[in-house]
Amino acid sequence: MSMPHLMTTPAKTLPCIILIGMAGAGKSTVGKELARELQWAFLDSDYLIEAAYGMPLHYVAETLGKEAFVSVECSMVCSLKASRAVIATGGSVIYCEEAMRHLARLGTIVHLDVPWPVIEARLVRNPQRGLAIAPGQTLAELFDERQALYQRWADVSVSARGENPGEFARRIRACLPQQEDGQRRF
């Protein structure tokens, strides 16, 4: 009986697409659509944290508090090794410079720029969402604080226009950088 052929790591990796943005921006929903369209893997750092702790994200965030949660998220993101994947990050990943530099090495960072009224409505509808927020800080203050950080780290910022997740995913893909020969990388 012969041994099965073992796969080796590809010599050439393809870059990832990393989605950043506020909680409620649609990173997971749009990310799944984008991954499906590209026929790539989909990773969600929030799901990885939930799996590591064996509990919903909001319990992890509430139990740890903002600083400890950001530290856990940073460690989780820095451990990611991926190629040819769409990665949806937690909204607070931008607080960790080490994590953002790691994500930048993995591929193109795309900011899903969704206006505050839309984010507010989505967060109010889902109060069980895990948020890294300081005691006494309002959601509007958190949104304003993070917007500058998202813009700082993004290679591309794509504004939401109220389209469905599939349309938004296709528009993100169209906004991604091309290779030097003008061909689409994604």
N, C-alpha and C positions, 0 to 999 in steps of 0.2 A: 504494500500500500504506500503510495507516495504522499509526501507532506503537502498540505495546502500551501498555495503561494501566499506569502506574507506581504502585506502592503508596506511600502516605505513612504516616508514623508516626501511630498512633492518637492522637487528642486526649486521650482518657481511658485511662489505663493501669490494669490490675488489679494488685493486690499479689501478690507472690510468697509462697510458703511456704518457709521456710528451715529445714532440719533440721540440728541440732547434736547431738553426743554422742560418746561414746568410740568408738574404733575397735572394730568388732565389734558395735556397737549395732544395725546394720541400716539405716543411713541410705540407702545406695544401693538395697538391695533393697526396703525399704518405700517409699522415695521414688519408685521406678519404678511401684509399684502405685498410689500416691496420684496421681501424674501421669496415669496411665492412666485412673483413675476420674474425675478432673476434666477429662480431655481437654486437658491442659496439656503444655507442654514439660517435659523433665527435664534438669537440668544437674548434673554432678558435678564439683566443683572438683579432686578427685584425678585424674580423667580428663583434665582440662585441663592439669594439671601434667605428667602423663605424655606428653601430646601435644606440649607445648612442649619437653620434654627428649628425647623420642623413646626413652624407656626406662621400665621399670616403676617404680612409685612407691617401692618399697623401695630400689632402687638410687639414686634421687634423694635420698632421706632419708639413706641411709648415706653417700653421697658428700659431701653438703653439711654434714651435722651438724645438730643441733637448731636453733641460732639462725639459720643461713643458710636452712634449709628453711622455718622459720616466716616469714622475710622474703619468700621466694619466694611462699609461700602467701598472705601478706598482699597482695602486689602483684597476684597473680592475682585474688583475691577483690575487691579494690578496683576492678579494671577491669571487673567484671561489670555489664552493663546488661541488665536483663531485666524482663519483665512477664508475668504469667500463666504462671509457671514454678515447679516444685518444684525447689529447689536443695539438693543434698546436699553438705555441706561436709566437709573433712578434720577429724579430731578435734582438731587443734591450732590451728584457726582462732581459738579463744577467747583465745589468747595475744596477739593483735593487736587492740588497741582500735580502731584505724582501720578494720580490716576489719569488726569487729562493728558499728560505727556505720553503715558503708555497708550492711551486710546489714539492719540495723534500718530503714533508709530504704526498702529494697526491699519489705519486708513483715513478716509475722509469723514470729518465731523460735520454733521448736518444739524442745524438748529431748527426745530419746528416752532416757528414764531406764531403763536396763537394769541389773539388779543385777550386782555384781562377779563372783559365781561363773559367771554366763552369759558375761560378757565374757571372763573368764579362759579358759574352755573354748574359746571361739571363737578367741581369739588363739593358744592352744596348738595348735589344729588348723591354723592358717594362719600359720606363723612367717615367711612371706615378705611379710606385710603391712607397708606402709611406716608406721613410727611415728617421730614426733619425740620422742625420749626422751634424757635427759641420760645421759652415761656413769656407770655405777654405780647408776642409778636403777632400782628394781624396777617391774614392771608395776602392782603394788598401790599403790605410792607415786604413780605417774603417775595412776592412776585417782582416788585420793583428792584429789590436787592439782587435777585438772580438774573434779571434781564441783562444787566451789564456783563455779568460773568458768562452767560451763554454767548453773547455777541463777541466777547473776547476770544473764546475758544473755538468758535465755529469757523470752518473753512467756507461753508455755504449756509446762508440763512434763507429759509423758505417760508413765506407768509401763508397762513391758512386763508382760504377763500370760501370756506363753507362747503367745499366739495366732499363727496363720500371718500372713505379711506382708500379705495382703489384709485380714484382720480388723483388724490393727493399723493399717493405713492408714485404714480406715473409722472406727476409734475416734479417730484423730488428727483426722480431718475433723470429727467430732462435737464435739471439744473446742475447735475454733477459734472465735475471737470472731465475734459476729454484728454486723451493721450496726445503726445506731441505731433503724431501724424494725423490728428483730427478725428481718429476713430473713437468711438465710445468705449470706455473702459468697463462700463457696467451695463 
